[in-house]
Amino acid sequence: MKEKAKISTRSLVLMGLLTAIIGVFSCTPIGSIPIGPLVITLNVIPVAIAAIALGPIGGAAMGAVFGLFSFLQCIGIGIPSTMGIFTFEISPFCTFIQRFVPRVLDGFLAGCIFRIVSKISNAKISCFITGFCTALLNTIFFMSALVLLFGNNAGFTEKYMTDEDGNVKSAIIYILTSIGLNAVCEMIAATIVAGAVGFALIRAKMIYVPVKEKSE
């Protein structure tokens, strides 16, 4: 019972710390690197760390925190999101769904990925793969929800999905041309930082995660 209490306390402390980091990333220029209409966000890193340390539920909870802050940026709280402000004017409800749901799903699946990979590999590889997948899934889910919810809106299509010649881009072309650099930068950052931090926490026995270690 005491051991469970310790684990619970450590989990709460870690969740609080990661929440604070997302808050700092969302409200200061530290965590947002604008490139055109989109922004490279470092908030996927705390989500990945939560998924590694706390599993699918912890990852989903941290994804929810990320999603909430992302939505608040659409109404001017924190670092404003140009695209978010625009979609909010079209539909506040759809903007909330597009900003919140993909991040929750991302965190949950990242936790599942870590548990699966850790059963067939060692802790270090599992952490780095989880960091990479968290950023990749965040991009896929975020952009897919964006096109699904706003791709048929005339204003959005004209502003974001029209090329220089005035031709409307297909959903696939729009996604690929919009996320290239953003996705690469986010995946590199999440893979390196989340992988290193997650593995360090495991080695320091600050978190308890069932992993398969290679015998020496």
ZISULPE-V50626 format. One record per backbone hydrogen bond with DSSP energy under -1.0 kcal/mol. CO is the residue of the C=O (numbers start at 1). NH is the residue of the N-H. Records with the same first field share a line. If there is no record, write none. Layout:
BEGIN
CO=NH / NH
END
This chain:
BEGIN
1=5
2=6
3=7
4=8
5=9
6=10
7=11
8=12
9=13
10=14
11=15
12=16
13=17
14=18
15=19
16=20
17=21
18=22
19=23
20=24
21=25
22=26
23=27
24=28
26=79
31=42
33=40
35=38
38=35
40=33
42=45
43=47
44=48
45=49
46=50
47=51
48=52
49=53
50=54
51=55
55=59
56=60
57=61
58=62
59=63
60=64
61=65
62=66
63=67
64=68
65=69
66=70
67=71
68=72
69=73
71=74
72=75 / 77
73=81
81=85
82=86
83=87
84=88
85=89
86=90
87=91
91=95
92=96
93=97
94=98
95=99
96=100
97=101
100=104
101=105
102=106
103=107
104=108
105=109
106=110
107=111
108=112
109=113
110=114
111=115
112=116
113=117
114=118
117=120 / 121
118=212
122=126
123=127
124=128
125=129
126=130
127=131
128=132
129=133
130=134
131=135
132=136
133=137
134=138
135=139
136=140
137=141
138=142
139=143
140=144
141=145
142=146
143=147
144=148
145=149
146=150
147=151
150=153
153=157
154=158
155=159
156=160
157=161
161=169
163=166
167=163
170=174
171=175
172=176
173=177
174=178
175=179
179=183
180=184
181=185
182=186
183=187
184=188
185=189
186=190
187=191
188=192
189=193
190=194
192=196
193=197
194=198
195=199
196=200
197=201
198=202
199=203
200=204
201=206
202=205
END
